[in-house]
Amino acid sequence: MHSLVEENYLKALFALSKDKGSVSVNDLSKHLNIKMPTVTNMMKKMAFKKLVHYESYKPLILTKKGKKEAALIIRKHRLTEMYLVEKMGFGWEEVHNIAEQIEHIKSPKLFAKMAELLDYPKFDPHGTPIPDINGEMEWKAYSKLSECKPGDMVKMAAVINTTDEFLKFLNRREIHLGLKIKIKSVEPFDNTMVVKYKNHLEETLSNTVCKRLLVERF
């Protein structure tokens, strides 16, 4: 059983190593806003527990055990978010901080019941995969809205790099998962996009926004 601090380190390592498979101590320190010597000491402890491969001056790599345990913490977080939205009526912009607290509860039975009541969802309210009980995730090959061309018809599938403020921004524009969007034009200078959906005949979205919206083409 891990402490809350260790669980937060595991989650951070999992998130940061998603692209390259490894993480520098410096990047982990910046991500967690914790001083380097403190991070190094924790990595030594976690290496002793066989959760991470640690060598001085080399990138950190999660072990198979570390990856699975990190994924199971993330499972609890994303299941909680889905439960709060689907069963309790919370908005998708309200659930992250609550789930951050609930994910540390040591009760497999609680989360098993949540999964059952939700009919074993594979994605959270933001379209992000929920790891299964073995820590495995089903990734889908989505495109970023920013990669689409004028005339394309797409469906909103997920939001990445989310913040509460960004989700509120999407709420104000009635942009949500499952929404069908038609790309009307793209400004060559800064890739600003004009799109059409529902009763929004001309909505202008910046390239920054479009890069954070994942879509399925059809």
Secondary structure, DSSP 4 states (H G I P E B T S, - for coil): ---HHHHHHHHHHHHHTTTTS-B-HHHHHHHHT--HHHHHHHHHHHHHTTSEE--TTS-BEE-HHHHHHHHHHHHHHHHHHHHHHHTT---TTTSHHHHHHHTT---HHHHHHHHHHTT--SB-TTSPBPP-TTS------PEEGGG--TT-EEEEEEE-S--HHHHHHHHHTT--TT-EEEEEEE-TTT--EEEEETTEEEEEE-HHHHTTEEEEE-
